[in-house]
Amino acid sequence: MYVASVRPGKRARGKVPGTVVALGAVSLLTDVSAEMITAFMPVYLLFTLQLGYAQFGFLDGLYTGATAVLRLVGGHVSDRTRRPKAVAMAGYGLSAVTKLLFPVVGGSAFGIGGLMAADRAGKGLRTAPRDALISLATPADNLGAAFGVHRTMDTIGALLGPLVTFLLLTQIGIVAGPVFVVSACFAVVGLIVLVSFVREQAGKAAVTGPPPSIKAGIGLLREIRFRRATMAAAVLGIATLSDAFVFILVQKSTGVPLGLLPLLPLGTAGVFLLAATPLGILADRIGRWPMFLLGHLVLLGVYLLLLAPSGGFPAAIAALLLHGLFYAATDGVLSAKVSALAPESLRGSALSVVQTGQALGRLASSVAFGLLLQYASFHTAVYTAIGGLAVTVLVAWRLTGSETE
């Protein structure tokens, strides 16, 4: 079994390193940029360009799943070159450039889909190196707290992004150009912060011995705990509806005004912001897998609320509250768990393998649910989502139920 080495003497236990805070600032700015687009796209694609749910599901699947292959590339290259910061910079830079190109493609669904894929490819390239930088700077017994702090700062950006989009739309109407330009500005500032303030702290395992091959990263799947973690993340990804679909369904099922759709992500992000660090710390104490599975049971509560008759604002608020708790209990917690299963020399590769499985699952989810929502009734689609998530939680529990870390 691979166990990450820790040197408490070099890193103060219980203290979040400056690298984590700096990367949190980068993610904050980048998430303002990304969530501006996330909040704008459902309104723009469904109600301005009049795309069907099947087409929207395909584009949303591209947006979610285009990260898959490049997650592996980003993780492997960061481990092999021992330069996770440089690889992360490339990913952040690619996403920033795509924001500037959105106004060029106009109303072309094909062009928008290509740029959404490129934007998420940048996310895929940077995610594993970024998380590796966090894990290499943090003692293993403090990983949940460190990832919780990072996700908290990231979520501040997720709160601000939809708000900026909403304010722009109230002033100029549904006009794409200004939204994309402002989004690009935030992304560029985030890249500047990364270059200027993030320090690369390679662990001992990452600076001695030959560079790891890509086979070494994939070879982690031979370890039973790592293989089960990857399988559990993938199957749960298949049953996890994308944020865009969750917000669309909440608006549709509760009957809140359509004009408030861009603001719904604020509810999720606000709860995530408050709960990410406490739940990360709690996961360090009670076990990261139990917390991860509990988070998906909370998500099941979101799906059940979609069936509430005439729920109105109370049902919408409850759904967004649970949705935020789901992310707080799963997002950073998964990275913390996986980081503890791999040596420092393969930290980026390990994270990318698990994240790739999860991203491929969510790609399949978006495409399948879009088709279901297009050609079946609303209630059939929601019941299918409920059944799928309940089954996959049971499967994941069988895979990992004996683990308490």
Secondary structure by P-SEA (a helix, b strand, c coil): cbbbbbcccccccccccaaaaaaaaaaaaaaaaaaaaaacccccccccccccaaaaaaaaaaacccaaaaaaaaaaaaaaaccaaaaaaaaaaaaaaaaaacccccccaaaaaaaaaaaaaaaaacaaaaaaaaaaaccccaaaaaaaaaaaaaaaaaaaaaaaaaaaaaacccccaaaaaaaaaaaaaaaaaaaccbbbbbcccccccccccaaaaaaccccaaaaaaaaaaaaaaaacccaaaaaaaaaaaaccccccccaaaaaaaaaaaacaaaaaaaaaaacaaaaaaaaaaaaaaaaaacccccccaaaaaaaaaaaaaaaaacaaaaaaaaaaaccccaaaaaaaaaaaaaaaaaaaaaaaaaaaaacccaaaaaaaaaaaaaaaaaaaaaacccccc
